């Protein structure tokens, strides 16, 4: 297999594919509550939905890797990790180690295994909201753990859509009427091509970390979100890292790669900017319904040009890990 075939990136972060066995197949234990004290693979139910309109949507079993700090505590704070369209990669382990060292329990979701996916080279097979729905099911599960108190949310690229949307109260209300919300969220080089009313009430503190040279999910749309909502009651934070490109925290991209067929999502207008309808559907600002992969692929093609460059940046990767720990420490210790 040609190496470039393996490098499909999301809104993508890349790494060498490996063969995995679904730990939730056959007679696996499906958790509805948690009381584990050691590292474990946790299978749980989610809803397989492209949007927040859950009518006639089916359940699905997925899993997460639950990892505790070496130093045991009576009480913990936790962080849920949501990968991008490249799936779980080795570099995510650097974040798990960093967060565990800082005292956090980590729950790393695999959004793909239960859906028989390895990566989403189309960027449209599932949506950022699909990943968000999984994360909120994981949130409800971790809320049942008697030792876990505050819970954070980190997502990369397409997985960063959920952390940003978690900032808005009306979005939280679509999911179990806002019964469970995150205590703080972080989006790393996220897709930001959506918006809401300027009067939207904000809740969960949010940090967006973007690469200034990112041409796959350019930071301009994230800057627009920041500028629109920065004066709201609850803080929205933005860090722009000079010289950083998409996938800057992935050492597999050490030498840099050009992908001539991948989309640069830099077109910002009413045909290309998304929002959520009252019924929970994804629509453009011009009210075009995005009901699934076909609609999403058409809009993606309309709202991008081809060709991106991705590259590892060790300084940006190091800064990101420091900023995440600082952000959670500041918000959880208030």
C-alpha positions as CSV (number, residue, x, y, z in Angstrom):
1,X,0.0,0.0,0.0
2,X,1.3,3.4,-0.9
3,X,2.2,5.5,2.1
4,X,0.2,8.5,0.9
5,X,-2.9,6.2,0.9
6,X,-2.5,6.0,4.7
7,X,-2.2,9.7,5.2
8,X,-5.8,10.7,4.9
9,X,-6.1,13.5,7.4
10,X,-9.2,15.5,8.6
11,X,-9.9,17.9,9.2
12,X,-7.3,15.1,9.8
13,X,-4.5,14.1,11.8
14,X,-2.4,11.3,10.6
15,X,-0.4,8.3,11.6
16,X,0.3,4.7,10.6
17,X,-2.8,2.6,10.6
18,X,-2.8,-0.6,12.6
19,X,-5.1,-3.5,12.8
20,X,-7.4,-3.4,15.8
21,X,-9.9,-5.7,17.3
22,X,-13.2,-4.2,18.5
23,X,-13.2,-4.7,22.3
24,X,-16.9,-4.3,22.4
25,X,-17.7,-7.2,20.1
26,X,-19.3,-10.5,21.3
27,X,-20.1,-10.6,25.0
28,X,-18.4,-7.4,26.2
29,X,-19.7,-5.7,29.3
30,X,-21.6,-2.5,28.4
31,X,-21.2,0.1,31.1
32,X,-24.1,2.3,32.2
33,X,-22.4,3.5,35.4
34,X,-18.7,3.6,36.4
35,X,-17.0,2.8,39.6
36,X,-13.6,1.6,38.3
37,X,-10.4,2.4,40.1
38,X,-7.9,1.2,37.5
39,X,-7.2,1.6,33.8
40,X,-9.8,-0.2,31.6
41,X,-11.5,-0.3,28.2
42,X,-15.0,0.9,28.7
43,X,-17.8,-0.1,26.2
44,X,-20.8,2.2,26.3
45,X,-23.9,3.1,24.2
46,X,-24.1,6.2,22.1
47,X,-26.6,7.6,19.6
48,X,-25.5,7.5,16.0
49,X,-26.7,10.8,14.8
50,X,-25.3,13.3,12.3
51,X,-27.0,16.2,14.1
52,X,-29.1,17.0,17.2
53,X,-32.4,15.8,15.7
54,X,-32.5,12.4,17.3
55,X,-35.8,11.2,15.8
56,X,-35.5,7.6,14.5
57,X,-31.8,7.5,15.2
58,X,-30.3,4.2,16.3
59,X,-28.0,3.3,19.2
60,X,-24.5,2.2,18.8
61,X,-21.8,0.6,21.0
62,X,-18.4,2.3,21.1
63,X,-15.6,2.3,23.6
64,X,-13.2,4.6,25.4
65,X,-9.8,4.0,27.1
66,X,-10.0,5.0,30.8
67,X,-6.6,5.9,32.3
68,X,-5.9,6.9,35.8
69,X,-2.9,8.9,37.1
70,X,-0.2,6.8,38.8
71,X,-0.7,8.7,42.0
72,X,-4.0,7.5,43.5
73,X,-6.4,10.1,44.9
74,X,-9.7,10.1,46.8
75,X,-11.2,12.5,44.2
76,X,-10.2,13.2,40.6
77,X,-11.0,15.6,37.9
78,X,-11.2,14.1,34.4
79,X,-10.8,15.0,30.7
80,X,-12.5,13.3,27.8
81,X,-10.5,13.2,24.5
82,X,-12.2,13.3,21.0
83,X,-10.0,12.5,18.0
84,X,-10.3,14.1,14.5
85,X,-11.0,12.4,11.2
86,X,-7.7,10.6,11.3
87,X,-8.8,8.5,14.3
88,X,-6.8,7.7,17.4
89,X,-3.1,8.2,16.8
90,X,0.1,7.6,18.8
91,X,0.7,11.2,19.4
92,X,-2.5,11.4,21.5
93,X,-0.6,9.3,24.1
94,X,1.5,12.4,24.8
95,X,-1.6,14.2,25.9
96,X,-2.7,11.3,28.0
97,X,0.6,11.2,29.8
98,X,0.7,14.9,30.3
99,X,-2.9,15.0,31.7
100,X,-2.3,11.9,33.9
101,X,0.9,13.5,35.3
102,X,-1.1,16.6,36.1
103,X,-3.5,14.4,38.1
104,X,-6.3,14.0,35.7
105,X,-8.2,10.9,34.8
106,X,-8.4,10.6,31.0
107,X,-11.2,9.0,28.9
108,X,-10.1,8.6,25.3
109,X,-13.0,7.9,23.0
110,X,-12.6,5.8,19.8
111,X,-15.4,7.1,17.6
112,X,-14.5,4.9,14.7
113,X,-14.1,1.3,15.7
114,X,-17.8,0.8,16.5
115,X,-18.7,2.4,13.1
116,X,-16.3,0.1,11.2
117,X,-14.2,3.2,10.2
118,X,-10.4,3.7,10.2
119,X,-10.3,7.3,9.1
120,X,-12.6,9.7,7.2
121,X,-10.8,10.8,4.1
122,X,-13.9,12.4,2.8
123,X,-14.4,14.5,6.0
124,X,-18.1,13.9,5.7
125,X,-18.9,10.3,6.6
126,X,-19.8,11.5,10.1
127,X,-20.0,15.0,11.4
128,X,-18.4,16.9,14.2
129,X,-21.7,16.7,16.0
130,X,-21.6,12.9,15.7
131,X,-18.4,13.0,17.7
132,X,-20.0,15.5,20.1
133,X,-22.9,13.2,20.7
134,X,-20.4,10.4,21.7
135,X,-18.6,12.7,24.0
136,X,-21.7,13.7,25.9
137,X,-22.6,10.0,26.4
138,X,-19.2,9.6,27.8
139,X,-19.7,12.6,30.0
140,X,-22.9,11.1,31.4
141,X,-21.0,7.9,32.1
142,X,-18.2,9.7,33.9
143,X,-20.6,11.8,35.9
144,X,-21.8,8.5,37.5
145,X,-18.3,7.8,38.9
146,X,-18.2,8.6,42.7
147,X,-14.6,9.7,42.6
148,X,-14.8,12.0,39.6
149,X,-15.8,15.7,40.1
150,X,-15.1,18.2,37.3
151,X,-14.8,17.0,33.7
152,X,-13.1,18.7,30.8
153,X,-13.4,18.1,27.0
154,X,-10.6,18.2,24.4
155,X,-11.0,17.7,20.7
156,X,-8.8,17.9,17.6
157,X,-9.8,19.2,14.2
158,X,-13.3,17.8,13.4
159,X,-13.3,16.5,17.0
160,X,-12.9,20.2,18.1
161,X,-16.4,21.1,16.9
162,X,-17.9,19.6,20.0
163,X,-15.8,21.5,22.5
164,X,-16.6,24.8,20.8
165,X,-20.4,24.0,20.6
166,X,-20.3,23.0,24.3
167,X,-19.7,26.7,25.1
168,X,-23.3,27.5,24.1
169,X,-26.2,26.8,26.4
170,X,-28.8,26.3,23.6
171,X,-26.6,23.6,22.1
172,X,-26.2,21.9,25.5
173,X,-30.0,21.9,25.8
174,X,-30.4,19.8,22.7
175,X,-28.6,16.9,24.5
176,X,-30.7,15.5,27.3
177,X,-32.1,19.0,28.0
178,X,-28.7,20.2,29.3
179,X,-28.7,17.6,32.1
180,X,-24.9,17.2,31.9
181,X,-22.5,19.8,30.7
182,X,-18.7,20.1,30.7
183,X,-16.8,22.2,33.1
184,X,-14.3,23.4,30.5
185,X,-13.5,22.6,26.9
186,X,-10.5,22.9,24.6
187,X,-10.5,22.7,20.8
188,X,-7.1,22.1,19.0
189,X,-6.8,23.4,15.4
190,X,-10.6,22.9,15.1
191,X,-13.1,23.3,12.3
192,X,-14.9,26.6,13.1
193,X,-17.1,27.0,10.1
194,X,-20.3,27.6,12.0
195,X,-21.9,30.4,14.1
196,X,-24.9,31.3,16.3
197,X,-26.8,34.4,17.3
198,X,-24.7,37.0,19.0
199,X,-27.2,36.9,21.9
200,X,-26.6,33.2,22.5
201,X,-26.0,32.4,26.2
202,X,-22.6,30.9,26.9
203,X,-21.8,28.4,29.6
204,X,-18.8,26.1,29.5
205,X,-15.4,28.0,29.5
206,X,-13.7,27.5,26.1
207,X,-10.1,27.6,24.8
208,X,-9.5,27.4,21.1
209,X,-5.9,26.8,20.0
210,X,-5.2,27.4,16.4
211,X,-2.2,27.3,14.0
212,X,-1.6,30.6,12.3
213,X,-0.4,28.8,9.1
214,X,-3.1,26.2,9.1
215,X,-4.6,26.0,5.6
216,X,-6.8,22.9,6.2
217,X,-9.0,24.4,8.9
218,X,-7.8,28.1,8.7
219,X,-8.0,30.0,12.0
220,X,-10.0,32.9,10.5
221,X,-13.3,31.3,11.2
222,X,-12.2,30.6,14.8
223,X,-11.1,34.3,15.2
224,X,-14.6,35.3,13.9
225,X,-16.2,33.2,16.6
226,X,-13.9,34.6,19.3
227,X,-14.5,38.2,18.3
228,X,-18.3,37.6,18.2
229,X,-18.6,36.1,21.6
230,X,-15.6,37.4,23.6
231,X,-17.7,39.9,25.5
232,X,-20.2,37.3,26.7
233,X,-20.4,36.5,30.5
234,X,-18.4,33.3,30.4
235,X,-15.0,33.5,28.8
236,X,-14.0,32.3,25.4
237,X,-10.3,32.2,24.9
238,X,-8.2,32.0,21.8
239,X,-4.5,31.2,21.3
240,X,-3.0,31.6,17.8
241,X,0.4,29.8,17.5
242,X,2.8,31.4,15.0
243,X,4.2,29.1,12.4
244,X,1.9,26.2,13.3
245,X,0.1,24.2,10.7
246,X,-2.6,21.6,10.8
247,X,-1.4,18.5,12.7
248,X,1.4,20.5,14.3
249,X,1.4,18.2,17.4
250,X,1.9,14.9,15.3
251,X,5.6,13.9,15.1
252,X,4.6,11.6,12.1
253,X,4.5,14.9,10.1
254,X,8.0,15.9,11.1
255,X,9.2,16.5,7.5
256,X,5.9,18.1,6.3
257,X,3.6,16.8,3.6
258,X,1.7,18.5,0.8
259,X,-1.7,17.0,0.0
260,X,-2.9,18.3,-3.4
261,X,-6.4,16.8,-3.1
262,X,-7.3,17.7,0.5
263,X,-9.6,20.7,0.9
264,X,-8.6,24.1,2.3
265,X,-11.7,25.2,4.1
266,X,-11.0,28.9,3.8
267,X,-14.2,30.2,2.1
268,X,-16.5,32.0,4.5
269,X,-19.9,33.1,3.4
270,X,-23.6,32.3,4.0
271,X,-23.4,29.3,1.8
272,X,-20.5,27.9,3.7
273,X,-21.2,28.8,7.3
274,X,-23.3,26.4,9.3
275,X,-25.6,26.8,12.2
276,X,-28.2,24.7,14.0
277,X,-32.0,24.9,13.4
278,X,-34.6,24.9,16.1
279,X,-35.2,21.2,15.4
280,X,-31.5,20.4,15.8
281,X,-30.6,20.0,12.2
282,X,-27.4,21.3,10.6
283,X,-28.2,24.1,8.1
284,X,-26.2,26.8,6.3
285,X,-26.9,30.4,7.0
286,X,-28.8,30.4,3.7
287,X,-31.0,27.6,5.2
288,X,-29.7,24.6,3.1
289,X,-30.2,21.4,5.1
290,X,-27.2,19.2,5.7
291,X,-28.8,15.9,6.5
292,X,-25.9,13.6,6.0
293,X,-22.7,12.7,4.2
294,X,-23.9,13.5,0.7
295,X,-25.1,17.1,1.6
296,X,-21.9,17.6,3.6
297,X,-19.6,16.5,0.8
298,X,-21.4,18.8,-1.7
299,X,-21.0,21.8,0.6
300,X,-17.4,20.9,1.4
301,X,-16.6,20.8,-2.3
302,X,-18.3,24.2,-2.8
303,X,-16.6,25.8,0.2
304,X,-13.0,24.8,-0.3
305,X,-10.1,24.8,-2.7
306,X,-7.7,21.9,-3.1
307,X,-4.2,21.6,-1.6
308,X,-2.9,21.8,2.0
309,X,0.4,21.6,3.7
310,X,0.8,19.9,7.1
311,X,3.8,19.8,9.4
312,X,4.9,18.9,12.9
313,X,6.1,21.8,15.1
314,X,7.6,20.7,18.4
315,X,7.4,24.1,20.0
316,X,3.7,24.4,19.2
317,X,3.0,20.9,20.5
318,X,4.8,21.7,23.7
319,X,3.0,25.0,24.2
320,X,-0.4,23.3,23.5
321,X,0.1,20.7,26.3
322,X,1.2,23.5,28.7
323,X,-1.8,25.7,27.8
324,X,-4.3,22.8,28.2
325,X,-3.1,21.9,31.7
326,X,-3.1,25.5,32.8
327,X,-6.5,26.1,31.4
328,X,-8.1,23.1,33.2
329,X,-6.2,23.9,36.4
330,X,-7.5,27.5,36.4
331,X,-11.1,26.6,35.7
332,X,-11.3,23.5,37.9
333,X,-9.7,25.1,40.9
334,X,-12.1,28.1,41.1
